[in-house]
Amino acid sequence: MNNQIAEPPAIEDVLARTLARAIENSGRPKRDIASETGFHKDALLRVIRGTRSVTVDEALRLFAAAGVPARGTLFLALAGKEELAANWMHHEMGEFWDELVASMPGTLNDALQDKLNEVRPRWAVGTSKLVARLVSEHIDDIASRDLSLALGR
């Protein structure tokens, strides 16, 4: 019986695959993306193939040039959620996630203030479920209001 724990994929490989998906599905020519981001076209092709690593700044520029919400996509990919990154990157969910990732730390800090030392890591999963449920209920509420407005006319 094999008791070895599978090694997680290398960050460089995950980033290369995620960037490749973003660029390939952007609808933009690679030469335009390369020019806009300061990459030589050959260097961009090496990034997509995974034979050239990129800095975080370069990855963010490439995601932005591909029309992808850069911070949220990068966060998902690096957090081991590569498929979600790919699925969300060209949809409004990706934009929502990008804004949530950017605003949540400051929002939590402001809301918790003196209670920061009382927060426990074990609460994170439950809190994420609560936030997801609130977002879902908010969407349902908006849909109900839109429907009632449409029927009321």
Beta strands, then each sheet from edge to edge (+ up, - down):
end
